Amino acid sequence: MTRRRLGAAAVHGWTALPSLGVGLAGSVLWAAFAGGSAFLNIQHWETAGHQAGVTALFAVGGLLAFAPALFVARIVSGRRTDAAGRFAAMFLSLALATIGITALLFGLEYRTYYAEWHADTFSYVWGLQLFFTMANALYQFAVIGMRLYVPIGLAALFLFSLWFARAAR
């Protein structure tokens, strides 16, 4: 990459950063939709503690995912003016960031539960146990946890992507 193109990419990276207000407001709003979507799907559970824990997990995942997803969507969409390309960039980046971060948080919680039975920290066996515990947690999240985003989270994802596609840069 030439020096000129590298400089242009760096400048574009800085301009793609969301403002503090947009980042905070979007993160809080997206967290409310992600947590609310999970809560509406599990409100029939009998244990309020588990309801609160799962709702908080999804809300924190949404809170942490919005600003990086917005940044990536701005980078990917670049200077595109077509609404379809901007919509797709936000839809994919927000969906992948939210699912990825929430799954990682779920995996860490899952690993914390099983840590009592794991080998000594940083040993070879511990590394294998950590890998397979996280892999199992991510699989379980994909099978069980992803459905908690439907239908509210999916509708919110569509609305946020539509907002991004229409927003002036």
GROMACS elastic network, one bead per residue, 0.5 to 0.9 nm:
[ bonds ]
;  ai    aj funct       b0    kb
    1     4     6  0.82127   500
    1     5     6  0.63278   500
    1     6     6  0.63133   500
    2     5     6  0.52947   500
    2     6     6  0.61223   500
    2     7     6  0.86178   500
    3     6     6  0.50670   500
    3     7     6  0.61817   500
    3     8     6  0.86690   500
    4     7     6  0.52104   500
    4     8     6  0.63201   500
    4     9     6  0.87335   500
    5     8     6  0.50114   500
    5     9     6  0.61410   500
    5    10     6  0.86477   500
    6     9     6  0.50980   500
    6    10     6  0.62880   500
    6    11     6  0.87198   500
    7    10     6  0.51298   500
    7    11     6  0.62546   500
    7    12     6  0.85830   500
    8    11     6  0.51180   500
    8    12     6  0.60762   500
    8    13     6  0.85315   500
    9    12     6  0.50143   500
    9    13     6  0.61014   500
    9    14     6  0.87642   500
   10    14     6  0.64235   500
   10    15     6  0.87779   500
   11    14     6  0.52058   500
   11    15     6  0.63260   500
   11    16     6  0.86369   500
   12    15     6  0.51039   500
   12    16     6  0.60931   500
   12    17     6  0.89514   500
   12    75     6  0.74113   500
   12    78     6  0.79442   500
   13    16     6  0.51274   500
   13    17     6  0.67898   500
   13    71     6  0.83472   500
   13    74     6  0.86650   500
   13    75     6  0.67111   500
   14    17     6  0.55597   500
   15    18     6  0.79487   500
   15    74     6  0.87474   500
   16    70     6  0.83100   500
   16    71     6  0.56517   500
   16    72     6  0.79795   500
   16    73     6  0.85632   500
   16    74     6  0.53647   500
   16    75     6  0.60666   500
   16    78     6  0.84077   500
   17    23     6  0.89300   500
   17    67     6  0.84170   500
   17    68     6  0.87096   500
   17    70     6  0.80163   500
   17    71     6  0.54764   500
   17    72     6  0.88965   500
   17    74     6  0.79685   500
   17    75     6  0.89208   500
   18    21     6  0.81302   500
   18    22     6  0.62305   500
   18    23     6  0.57191   500
   18    67     6  0.69647   500
   18    68     6  0.88735   500
   18    70     6  0.70213   500
   18    71     6  0.64321   500
   18    74     6  0.87796   500
   19    22     6  0.53258   500
   19    23     6  0.59434   500
   19    24     6  0.84847   500
   20    23     6  0.50840   500
   20    24     6  0.59968   500
   20    25     6  0.83858   500
   21    24     6  0.52973   500
   21    25     6  0.59092   500
   21    26     6  0.81756   500
   22    25     6  0.52647   500
   22    26     6  0.56751   500
   22    27     6  0.81191   500
   22    67     6  0.84583   500
   23    26     6  0.53307   500
   23    27     6  0.58866   500
   23    28     6  0.85539   500
   23    66     6  0.72941   500
   23    67     6  0.52759   500
   23    68     6  0.89514   500
   23    70     6  0.81652   500
   24    27     6  0.50845   500
   24    28     6  0.61197   500
   24    29     6  0.84962   500
   24    63     6  0.86438   500
   24    66     6  0.88285   500
   24    67     6  0.78585   500
   25    28     6  0.52971   500
   25    29     6  0.60866   500
   25    30     6  0.84335   500
   26    29     6  0.51150   500
   26    30     6  0.58294   500
   26    31     6  0.83012   500
   26    63     6  0.83812   500
   26    66     6  0.65898   500
   26    67     6  0.75156   500
   26   160     6  0.88882   500
   27    30     6  0.51363   500
   27    31     6  0.59200   500
   27    32     6  0.85138   500
   27    62     6  0.68466   500
   27    64     6  0.70749   500
   27    65     6  0.74475   500
   27    66     6  0.50939   500
   27    67     6  0.64894   500
   28    31     6  0.50513   500
   28    32     6  0.61935   500
   28    33     6  0.87672   500
   28    59     6  0.86479   500
   28    62     6  0.81097   500
   28    63     6  0.59448   500
   28    66     6  0.86569   500
   29    32     6  0.51022   500
   29    33     6  0.64126   500
   29    34     6  0.87261   500
   29    62     6  0.87855   500
   29    63     6  0.81728   500
   30    33     6  0.51166   500
   30    34     6  0.61102   500
   30    35     6  0.84844   500
   30    59     6  0.79630   500
   30    62     6  0.57099   500
   30    63     6  0.64836   500
   30    65     6  0.85991   500
   30    66     6  0.67309   500
   30   153     6  0.88955   500
   30   156     6  0.78687   500
   30   157     6  0.86155   500
   30   160     6  0.84055   500
   31    34     6  0.50794   500
   31    35     6  0.58812   500
   31    36     6  0.81116   500
   31    58     6  0.73814   500
   31    60     6  0.63980   500
   31    61     6  0.72062   500
   31    64     6  0.82174   500
   31    65     6  0.86646   500
   31    66     6  0.82229   500
   32    35     6  0.52582   500
   32    36     6  0.56758   500
   32    37     6  0.82515   500
   32    59     6  0.61777   500
   32    62     6  0.78756   500
   32    63     6  0.82996   500
   33    36     6  0.50103   500
   33    37     6  0.58505   500
   33    38     6  0.85411   500
   33    59     6  0.76885   500
   33    62     6  0.80508   500
   33   152     6  0.70889   500
   33   153     6  0.61076   500
   33   156     6  0.66504   500
   33   157     6  0.89814   500
   34    37     6  0.52082   500
   34    38     6  0.63991   500
   34    39     6  0.86987   500
   34    55     6  0.81728   500
   34    58     6  0.56971   500
   34    59     6  0.54249   500
   34    60     6  0.86041   500
   34    61     6  0.79000   500
   34    62     6  0.57652   500
   34    63     6  0.86033   500
   34    98     6  0.85624   500
   34   148     6  0.87142   500
   34   149     6  0.67878   500
   34   152     6  0.79448   500
   34   153     6  0.57108   500
   34   156     6  0.83864   500
   35    38     6  0.51908   500
   35    39     6  0.61038   500
   35    40     6  0.86590   500
   35    54     6  0.80962   500
   35    56     6  0.63881   500
   35    57     6  0.75563   500
   35    60     6  0.78933   500
   35    61     6  0.86202   500
   35    62     6  0.76124   500
   35   149     6  0.88364   500
   35   153     6  0.87517   500
   36    40     6  0.60843   500
   36    41     6  0.86228   500
   36    55     6  0.70530   500
   36    58     6  0.84923   500
   36    59     6  0.77449   500
   36   152     6  0.77783   500
   36   153     6  0.82150   500
   37    40     6  0.53518   500
   37    41     6  0.65246   500
   37    42     6  0.89752   500
   37    55     6  0.83446   500
   37    58     6  0.85501   500
   37   148     6  0.63245   500
   37   149     6  0.55983   500
   37   150     6  0.70414   500
   37   151     6  0.73602   500
   37   152     6  0.51058   500
   37   153     6  0.55284   500
   37   154     6  0.89252   500
   38    41     6  0.52737   500
   38    42     6  0.64134   500
   38    43     6  0.85578   500
   38    51     6  0.87834   500
   38    54     6  0.72182   500
   38    55     6  0.57158   500
   38    58     6  0.66920   500
   38    59     6  0.84996   500
   38   145     6  0.86460   500
   38   147     6  0.86137   500
   38   149     6  0.61701   500
   38   150     6  0.83997   500
   38   152     6  0.85501   500
   38   153     6  0.82492   500
   39    42     6  0.51800   500
   39    43     6  0.56434   500
   39    51     6  0.67451   500
   39    52     6  0.80175   500
   39    54     6  0.76274   500
   39    55     6  0.54351   500
   39    58     6  0.89451   500
   39   148     6  0.80818   500
   40    43     6  0.54510   500
   40    44     6  0.84468   500
   40   148     6  0.82313   500
   40   152     6  0.84769   500
   41    44     6  0.76706   500
   41   147     6  0.84868   500
   41   148     6  0.58175   500
   41   149     6  0.83502   500
   41   150     6  0.82933   500
   42    45     6  0.56430   500
   42    51     6  0.65091   500
   42    54     6  0.85258   500
   42    55     6  0.86274   500
   42   148     6  0.79714   500
   43    46     6  0.81327   500
   43    48     6  0.85430   500
   43    51     6  0.68427   500
   44    47     6  0.89492   500
   44    51     6  0.89275   500
   45    48     6  0.72617   500
   45    50     6  0.78777   500
   45    51     6  0.68235   500
   46    49     6  0.89888   500
   46    50     6  0.85086   500
   46    51     6  0.83729   500
   47    50     6  0.55587   500
   47    51     6  0.65193   500
   47    52     6  0.88643   500
   48    52     6  0.61109   500
   48    53     6  0.85560   500
   49    52     6  0.51559   500
   49    53     6  0.61487   500
   49    54     6  0.87127   500
   50    54     6  0.61313   500
   50    55     6  0.83705   500
   51    54     6  0.54395   500
   51    55     6  0.60181   500
   51    56     6  0.84546   500
   52    55     6  0.51164   500
   52    56     6  0.59376   500
   52    57     6  0.84851   500
   53    56     6  0.51520   500
   53    57     6  0.61201   500
   53    58     6  0.87576   500
   54    57     6  0.50045   500
   54    58     6  0.63103   500
   54    59     6  0.85398   500
   55    58     6  0.53263   500
   55    59     6  0.60843   500
   55    60     6  0.85994   500
   56    60     6  0.59631   500
   56    61     6  0.83581   500
   57    60     6  0.53267   500
   57    61     6  0.61339   500
   57    62     6  0.86855   500
   57   102     6  0.68725   500
   57   105     6  0.71394   500
   57   106     6  0.72638   500
   58    62     6  0.61975   500
   58    63     6  0.85606   500
   58    98     6  0.86207   500
   58   102     6  0.61076   500
   58   105     6  0.88934   500
   58   106     6  0.89729   500
   59    62     6  0.51060   500
   59    63     6  0.60685   500
   59    64     6  0.86587   500
   59   102     6  0.85936   500
   60    64     6  0.61005   500
   60    65     6  0.84074   500
   60   101     6  0.88719   500
   60   102     6  0.75437   500
   60   105     6  0.86333   500
   61    64     6  0.53526   500
   61    65     6  0.60644   500
   61    66     6  0.88462   500
   61    97     6  0.86512   500
   61    98     6  0.59750   500
   61    99     6  0.77372   500
   61   100     6  0.84118   500
   61   101     6  0.54851   500
   61   103     6  0.81048   500
   61   104     6  0.86916   500
   61   105     6  0.71611   500
   62    65     6  0.50572   500
   62    66     6  0.62355   500
   62    97     6  0.84089   500
   62    98     6  0.54944   500
   62    99     6  0.84746   500
   62   101     6  0.79196   500
   62   102     6  0.72802   500
   63    66     6  0.60676   500
   63    67     6  0.81500   500
   63    98     6  0.85420   500
   64    67     6  0.70867   500
   64    68     6  0.77491   500
   64    97     6  0.86236   500
   64    98     6  0.78467   500
   64   101     6  0.72862   500
   64   102     6  0.87080   500
   65    68     6  0.58311   500
   65    69     6  0.60179   500
   65    70     6  0.86339   500
   65    94     6  0.70304   500
   65    95     6  0.89016   500
   65    96     6  0.88073   500
   65    97     6  0.52491   500
   65    98     6  0.50263   500
   65    99     6  0.85023   500
   65   100     6  0.84579   500
   65   101     6  0.64715   500
   65   102     6  0.83446   500
   66    69     6  0.51478   500
   66    70     6  0.60770   500
   66    71     6  0.86340   500
   66    94     6  0.64798   500
   66    97     6  0.75224   500
   66    98     6  0.73339   500
   67    70     6  0.50999   500
   67    71     6  0.62149   500
   67    72     6  0.86776   500
   67    94     6  0.89991   500
   68    71     6  0.50264   500
   68    72     6  0.61643   500
   68    73     6  0.85315   500
   68    93     6  0.84681   500
   68    94     6  0.83663   500
   68    97     6  0.74826   500
   69    72     6  0.50978   500
   69    73     6  0.60095   500
   69    74     6  0.85304   500
   69    90     6  0.71566   500
   69    92     6  0.86259   500
   69    93     6  0.50082   500
   69    95     6  0.82784   500
   69    96     6  0.81413   500
   69    97     6  0.58981   500
   69    98     6  0.81255   500
   70    73     6  0.50433   500
   70    74     6  0.61474   500
   70    75     6  0.86217   500
   70    90     6  0.67487   500
   70    93     6  0.73627   500
   70    94     6  0.71040   500
   70   164     6  0.85084   500
   71    74     6  0.51868   500
   71    75     6  0.62692   500
   71    76     6  0.86549   500
   71    93     6  0.88965   500
   72    75     6  0.50132   500
   72    76     6  0.60003   500
   72    77     6  0.84077   500
   72    89     6  0.80291   500
   72    90     6  0.80380   500
   72    93     6  0.64467   500
   72    94     6  0.87501   500
   73    76     6  0.51040   500
   73    77     6  0.58831   500
   73    78     6  0.82206   500
   73    86     6  0.74169   500
   73    87     6  0.88522   500
   73    88     6  0.85828   500
   73    91     6  0.83209   500
   73    92     6  0.81249   500
   73    93     6  0.58977   500
   73    94     6  0.79534   500
   73   164     6  0.87381   500
   74    77     6  0.52655   500
   74    78     6  0.58442   500
   74    79     6  0.84102   500
   74    86     6  0.80773   500
   74    89     6  0.77715   500
   74    90     6  0.79325   500
   75    78     6  0.51549   500
   75    79     6  0.86949   500
   75    89     6  0.89283   500
   76    79     6  0.89735   500
   76    86     6  0.83284   500
   76    89     6  0.62831   500
   76    90     6  0.87884   500
   77    80     6  0.56060   500
   77    81     6  0.85499   500
   77    85     6  0.65388   500
   77    86     6  0.54265   500
   77    87     6  0.88136   500
   77    88     6  0.86462   500
   77    89     6  0.60169   500
   77    90     6  0.83873   500
   78    81     6  0.88307   500
   78    86     6  0.86393   500
   79   169     6  0.85054   500
   80    83     6  0.80515   500
   80    85     6  0.70883   500
   80    86     6  0.69715   500
   81    84     6  0.88631   500
   81    85     6  0.80082   500
   81    86     6  0.75869   500
   81   165     6  0.86530   500
   82    85     6  0.57268   500
   82    86     6  0.66076   500
   82    87     6  0.87430   500
   82   165     6  0.79704   500
   83    86     6  0.51798   500
   83    87     6  0.59030   500
   83    88     6  0.85173   500
   83   162     6  0.83406   500
   83   164     6  0.86321   500
   83   166     6  0.66630   500
   84    87     6  0.50501   500
   84    88     6  0.61175   500
   84    89     6  0.85811   500
   84   165     6  0.71082   500
   85    88     6  0.51713   500
   85    89     6  0.61575   500
   85    90     6  0.87360   500
   85   165     6  0.78372   500
   86    89     6  0.50943   500
   86    90     6  0.63028   500
   86    91     6  0.84994   500
   86   161     6  0.78327   500
   86   162     6  0.85969   500
   86   164     6  0.68039   500
   86   166     6  0.83903   500
   87    90     6  0.53679   500
   87    91     6  0.59672   500
   87    92     6  0.85709   500
   87   158     6  0.85268   500
   87   160     6  0.87860   500
   87   161     6  0.50331   500
   87   162     6  0.59250   500
   87   163     6  0.82688   500
   87   164     6  0.64897   500
   87   166     6  0.84154   500
   88    91     6  0.50125   500
   88    92     6  0.60209   500
   88    93     6  0.83561   500
   88   161     6  0.73979   500
   88   165     6  0.84381   500
   89    92     6  0.55071   500
   89    93     6  0.60401   500
   89    94     6  0.83826   500
   89   161     6  0.80868   500
   89   165     6  0.88180   500
   90    93     6  0.51853   500
   90    94     6  0.57214   500
   90    95     6  0.81153   500
   90   157     6  0.86939   500
   90   160     6  0.77536   500
   90   161     6  0.51892   500
   90   162     6  0.84803   500
   90   164     6  0.66771   500
   90   165     6  0.78368   500
   91    94     6  0.55053   500
   91    95     6  0.59773   500
   91    96     6  0.84551   500
   91   157     6  0.64906   500
   91   158     6  0.69409   500
   91   160     6  0.78247   500
   91   161     6  0.52590   500
   91   162     6  0.85983   500
   92    95     6  0.52082   500
   92    96     6  0.59200   500
   92    97     6  0.83083   500
   92   161     6  0.89326   500
   93    96     6  0.52771   500
   93    97     6  0.58594   500
   93    98     6  0.83395   500
   94    97     6  0.52077   500
   94    98     6  0.59123   500
   94    99     6  0.83786   500
   94   157     6  0.73769   500
   94   160     6  0.86717   500
   94   161     6  0.82401   500
   95    98     6  0.53300   500
   95    99     6  0.60413   500
   95   100     6  0.83086   500
   95   154     6  0.88418   500
   95   157     6  0.71849   500
   96    99     6  0.52489   500
   96   100     6  0.57359   500
   96   101     6  0.83277   500
   97   100     6  0.51014   500
   97   101     6  0.58911   500
   97   102     6  0.82552   500
   98   101     6  0.54247   500
   98   102     6  0.59349   500
   98   103     6  0.82742   500
   99   102     6  0.52833   500
   99   103     6  0.58556   500
   99   104     6  0.84397   500
   99   142     6  0.87149   500
   99   146     6  0.75836   500
  100   103     6  0.51390   500
  100   104     6  0.60868   500
  100   105     6  0.86549   500
  101   104     6  0.50025   500
  101   105     6  0.61934   500
  101   106     6  0.85523   500
  102   105     6  0.50699   500
  102   106     6  0.61148   500
  102   107     6  0.85129   500
  102   141     6  0.87731   500
  103   107     6  0.60263   500
  103   108     6  0.85948   500
  103   137     6  0.78527   500
  103   138     6  0.59350   500
  103   141     6  0.60919   500
  103   142     6  0.78462   500
  103   145     6  0.82893   500
  104   108     6  0.61825   500
  104   109     6  0.86171   500
  104   134     6  0.83075   500
  104   137     6  0.86109   500
  104   138     6  0.73347   500
  105   108     6  0.51101   500
  105   109     6  0.62420   500
  105   110     6  0.85185   500
  106   109     6  0.51226   500
  106   110     6  0.60329   500
  106   111     6  0.85060   500
  106   134     6  0.89791   500
  106   137     6  0.69354   500
  106   138     6  0.76297   500
  106   141     6  0.72789   500
  107   111     6  0.59715   500
  107   112     6  0.84890   500
  107   133     6  0.77857   500
  107   134     6  0.53070   500
  107   135     6  0.80228   500
  107   136     6  0.82321   500
  107   138     6  0.61135   500
  107   141     6  0.82011   500
  108   112     6  0.60938   500
  108   113     6  0.87132   500
  108   134     6  0.73793   500
  108   137     6  0.84500   500
  109   112     6  0.50538   500
  109   113     6  0.64576   500
  109   114     6  0.89491   500
  109   137     6  0.89712   500
  110   113     6  0.52964   500
  110   114     6  0.66058   500
  110   115     6  0.87041   500
  110   133     6  0.75769   500
  110   134     6  0.75399   500
  110   137     6  0.63085   500
  111   114     6  0.51829   500
  111   115     6  0.58595   500
  111   130     6  0.71492   500
  111   133     6  0.61903   500
  111   134     6  0.65776   500
  111   137     6  0.79341   500
  112   115     6  0.51219   500
  112   116     6  0.77949   500
  113   116     6  0.69447   500
  113   117     6  0.88836   500
  114   117     6  0.58081   500
  114   118     6  0.67934   500
  114   133     6  0.79249   500
  115   118     6  0.50609   500
  115   119     6  0.82388   500
  115   130     6  0.85573   500
  116   119     6  0.85312   500
  118   121     6  0.80784   500
  118   125     6  0.81977   500
  118   126     6  0.61100   500
  118   129     6  0.66428   500
  118   130     6  0.81198   500
  119   122     6  0.85386   500
  119   123     6  0.71250   500
  119   124     6  0.87180   500
  119   125     6  0.62528   500
  119   127     6  0.87487   500
  119   129     6  0.78616   500
  120   123     6  0.58557   500
  120   124     6  0.89157   500
  120   125     6  0.80135   500
  120   126     6  0.61807   500
  121   124     6  0.88247   500
  121   125     6  0.89008   500
  121   126     6  0.59532   500
  121   127     6  0.80565   500
  122   125     6  0.81941   500
  122   126     6  0.59586   500
  122   127     6  0.63399   500
  123   126     6  0.50587   500
  123   127     6  0.62712   500
  123   128     6  0.88192   500
  124   127     6  0.51526   500
  124   128     6  0.64883   500
  124   129     6  0.87300   500
  125   128     6  0.51070   500
  125   129     6  0.61335   500
  125   130     6  0.85059   500
  126   130     6  0.59393   500
  126   131     6  0.84835   500
  127   130     6  0.50413   500
  127   131     6  0.61136   500
  127   132     6  0.86436   500
  128   131     6  0.51258   500
  128   132     6  0.61660   500
  128   133     6  0.83632   500
  129   132     6  0.53222   500
  129   133     6  0.58299   500
  129   134     6  0.83939   500
  130   133     6  0.51794   500
  130   134     6  0.60566   500
  130   135     6  0.84540   500
  131   134     6  0.53342   500
  131   135     6  0.60839   500
  131   136     6  0.85998   500
  132   136     6  0.59805   500
  132   137     6  0.84498   500
  133   136     6  0.51464   500
  133   137     6  0.61475   500
  133   138     6  0.86532   500
  134   138     6  0.60913   500
  134   139     6  0.85135   500
  135   138     6  0.51923   500
  135   139     6  0.61864   500
  135   140     6  0.86361   500
  136   139     6  0.50745   500
  136   140     6  0.61453   500
  136   141     6  0.85700   500
  137   140     6  0.50735   500
  137   141     6  0.60961   500
  137   142     6  0.85653   500
  138   141     6  0.50324   500
  138   142     6  0.61330   500
  138   143     6  0.86481   500
  139   142     6  0.50778   500
  139   143     6  0.62383   500
  139   144     6  0.84900   500
  140   143     6  0.51140   500
  140   144     6  0.57167   500
  140   145     6  0.71215   500
  141   144     6  0.52642   500
  141   146     6  0.63271   500
  142   145     6  0.58708   500
  142   146     6  0.54240   500
  142   147     6  0.83520   500
  143   146     6  0.64740   500
  143   147     6  0.77082   500
  144   147     6  0.62946   500
  144   148     6  0.78383   500
  145   148     6  0.56297   500
  145   149     6  0.78796   500
  146   149     6  0.58678   500
  146   150     6  0.78222   500
  147   150     6  0.55056   500
  147   151     6  0.84651   500
  148   151     6  0.80019   500
  148   152     6  0.86918   500
  148   153     6  0.79581   500
  149   152     6  0.63461   500
  149   154     6  0.62082   500
  150   153     6  0.55824   500
  150   154     6  0.55755   500
  150   155     6  0.79946   500
  151   154     6  0.53462   500
  151   155     6  0.62085   500
  151   156     6  0.86629   500
  152   155     6  0.52065   500
  152   156     6  0.61249   500
  152   157     6  0.85398   500
  153   157     6  0.59863   500
  153   158     6  0.85794   500
  154   158     6  0.63018   500
  154   159     6  0.87387   500
  155   158     6  0.50959   500
  155   159     6  0.63166   500
  155   160     6  0.87352   500
  156   160     6  0.60617   500
  156   161     6  0.84199   500
  157   160     6  0.52182   500
  157   161     6  0.60810   500
  157   162     6  0.84799   500
  158   161     6  0.51785   500
  158   162     6  0.60818   500
  158   163     6  0.86252   500
  159   163     6  0.61227   500
  159   164     6  0.86324   500
  160   163     6  0.50024   500
  160   164     6  0.62452   500
  160   165     6  0.86404   500
  161   164     6  0.50381   500
  161   165     6  0.61251   500
  161   166     6  0.86510   500
  162   165     6  0.50397   500
  162   166     6  0.62483   500
  162   167     6  0.85016   500
  163   166     6  0.52777   500
  163   167     6  0.58990   500
  164   167     6  0.51091   500
  164   168     6  0.83338   500
  165   168     6  0.83463   500
